[in-house]
Amino acid sequence: MSILAPIIGELSGDHNLIPGIDSEKKRFQGADGNRCRLSSGIEYSFVSLFCDEIIRRLPQQNLPQYQHIFFIPNLKAEAKVGYDLSIGHYSQNSRVRTMHKVVNEKYCDQPWSYRFRYARNRRGEDAGDYGHFKKLLDAHQEDLEHPVAQISPFLVINICYCIHDYRRMGALFEPEQLTIPPFESLLRTVIVDLRILREHITRQNIDISSAQFYLKLSRRPERRLPQESSQEYIAKIANKANIRIECSGGVIDPANVILSFGEFLQQIDWDSLVNNGVN
């Protein structure tokens, strides 16, 4: 049972669409009245927010313009390059590249899972999320377009039920003095360091081109104790301990490969990445 579900419902008028403003993005079969018709279409909202949250935390003095740092490919380009976002000043070769996925129709205090599995199209080419993931996973080892580039790849997973939930991240629900988990919460944003994952795959001799290959991430939150307030419970489950990573049947310690947004920011030499002596 989600603590956040009734709160988001109350804060958003029970997920009502506003005539003339909201357009229905997805039609559902059946009579499940608990689903929000604005549950889809928020992945690129999170990509843009990811950029904004990064730039808000960088020193503003001599910071280059937004378009000098961030490149967001369109959907057709994503299939070729394998990433949703490239971060780094256009005048230099270092890049942080991220693949973004949203687990929607799930509140971030609920169990969830996301799985990349082997997939090929009719031409025998790597297909879908698997194809994008495989390209990004290999990008930091060999980049054919930029042979001398230093590429740091990451997978970013956001958990968000719908656009109403997205717009109310970080809001205070006063009756319970509960803050809706914000973007930077580990409940909301889970970042996988693909450099570390690649090292694990190499050590374990895992063949990512095998039909048996898969990568699965999941969260199984601890049970809420009877005496715990909503605020205490949300704070308790916002950690790495209940995140599980499986790679082709093997389990990986999340402490080694999972980053919170704050930890991700600490991993990167932002001054070198975005400025490179250019003011």
N, C-alpha and C positions, 0 to 999 in steps of 0.2 A: 504494500500500500504506500503510495507516494504522499509525503507530507506536502509537497509543492503543488500537486494537482489541484486541490480545492482552492489554494491561495491564488494561483495564476488565474483560475476560473473566476474567482471573485474580483480580482484586480482588472480583469479584461472583459467584464460583462458577460461571463459565461461563453467566451470565445465568439461573440457575435461579430458578424461582418458589418462594416459601416457602409451603407449605400453611397455609391459615388466615389468612395475612397478605396475600399478594399475590393479586390477582384478575386474570385474563387480560382485557386491555382490547381486544384486537384479534386476530381469527383470520385467518391467512394461507392463501392458496391455494398449492398446490405443496409442494415438499419442500425449501425453502431453510432449512436448519438453522442458518444464521448469523444469522437475524433474531431479535430479542428480542420476546417477546410483550407486553412492557410498553413498547413504543416510542411509543405514543400517549398522549394525555391529560396532557401536561406543560406545555401553554402557560400555563395559569393558575397552575401552580406557579412559573413564571418571572415572571409578573406580580406575585405576592405577594412573591417574592424581590427583585424590582426595588424595591418599596416598602420592604422591610426594609433593603436596602443603602443606600437614600437616607437613611432615618431614622437609621441607625447613624452616618452621617457628619455629621449636623447637630448643632450645639451643643445639648446636652440641657437647658440652663437655659431655663426658660420655654417649652419646646417644647409646643405643643398636643397633645391626644390624637390618636391615630392616625386615628380616624374623622372628626376635624375637618379632616383634610388630604387623605386618600385616598378616592376613590370608584371602585369597580370595578363597571361595569354587568354585568348578566347577558347571556346570549347574545342574547335578544330585543331588549334595549335597545341592544346593540352595533350591530345592523342599522340602528337609527334614528339613533344619534348618531355612529357611525363611529369610536369609539375604545374601547379596552379599559381605559383608566385615565385619570382626571382628578386632577391634583394641584394643590392650592391651598386655602387656608383658606376654609371655606364662607361666611364673612362678607364676602368681597371678590370682585372680578370677574376678577382675573388668574388664569390657569390654564395649566398645562402638560398637554397631552393627548397620549397615546401610543397607537399601534396596535402590538400585539405579534404576532409570528409566530415559530414554531419550525420550523427545518429539522431534522426528526428522521430516524432511520435513516441518519444521516451523522455520522461522528466529525469533530470540529472541525479536525483536521489534514488532512481530505480535501477534494477539490473539491466545491463545492455551488453551487446556484443557486436563486433564488426570483423568480417572475415575477408581476406584476400585469398582467392584460390586460383589454381592454374586454369587458364582459359585461352583457347585459340579460335580464330575465325576460319572461314572457309578456305582462305588462302594460306592457312598454316601460320599466320602471324600472331604474335601475342596480342590478346584482346582485352578490352574493358579495363577495370581497375587493376587487374593483374598486369596488363601490359604497361600501364602508367607506372605502377609500383616498381616493376622490374627495371624500367629505364632510370627511374630516380635512384634506386638502390645502387646501380652501377655508375651513376653520374660522377661521383667523387673519385672514382678510380681511373676512368678514361672518358674524356669528353671530346668527341670527334670534331665538334664545331669549334671548341676552344681548347686546343691540346695542352696549353700551359695553365689553364684555369685551375683555381683551387675551389672546389665545389663542396659545400657542407650541406648534405640533404637531411630533411626532417619530415616526418609525417605528423600532421596536426589533426586531431579528432575533437570535434565539439559535440556536446550532447545538449540538445535543445528540442523541446516538444513541437514548437510552432513559432510563428512570427510574434504572437502575443507574449510567449515566454521570452523570446529574444529581446523584445523591446522593454521588458521589465527586469532584465538582469541587473542586479545591484540595488533594486528598489527595496525599501523598508516596508514590511507588512506590520503596521503598528500594533494591531491587536495582540500579536505574539512577540513583538519586537524581534522579528526574524528578517534578516536580510536575504533576499533571493540571491543564490550564488552568482557572483559576478563573473565576467569573462575570464579573469585571471585565476579563479578558483580551480583546483585540480578536479573538482566535480564537473566543471564546465569545459575545461580545455586540457586535453591530455596530449603531450608531445612525445613522439618516439624519435630518439636519436638514431638515425639510420646508419651512421658511421659505426656505432657500437653494435648494432644488429648485424651489419655486414661482417664485422670481425667474428661474431658468434657463428654466423653461417659458414664462414671459412674454416673456423676451428672444428666445427662439427661435420664438415664435408657434406653440407646440405646442397643438393642440386636444385637451384631455383627454376631450372628449365624442365624439371621432372613433372609429370602429370600428378604426382603425389604431393607436390609442394603446396603448402598453405601457411598463412599467417593469421592468427586469430587473437584479437584483444577483447577482453571482457571485464566487466566490473560486477562483483557480487557484494553489495554493501552488507555490513554487519547488521544484525537485528537491533531494533530499537528497544531499549530497556524500559520497563513500565515507569520508572521514576524520571526518565530523561525528558527534558523539554525539547521542543522542536529545534530551538537554536542549538542546544547541546548536541543533539543527534546529528544535525547537518555538519557541525564542526568536527564531530568524531569521524565521520565517514569520508571527509575530504583529505584522503591520504593515498599513498601508493600501495598500502598493504592489501587492499581488496581488489587491486587490478591484476589480472592474470594475462600472461602473454604465452602463447603456444606457437612454435614454429616447426611445422612438419612433425608434430607429435612430441617434440621436446619442450619443456617448460623453461622459460627464461626469468631470472630474478628481476622484477620490475625496478628495483632500486638501481640497477645498472644501466637501464635503457630508457626509462620513463623520466620525463622532465615536466615540471610545472612551467607555466609561462615565465615566472620570475627566474627560475633556474635556466631556462632557455636564454633569457636576456643576458645572464651572467656568463654563458658559454661563448658569446660572440664578442670579438674585438670590434665594436661598432665604429669607433673613431677611424680605424684603418679601413673598414669595409665601406663606409658611406662617404668619407671625405677624400682620402687618398691625395691629400695636399691640394685639392681643388676647393676653392672658396667662392 
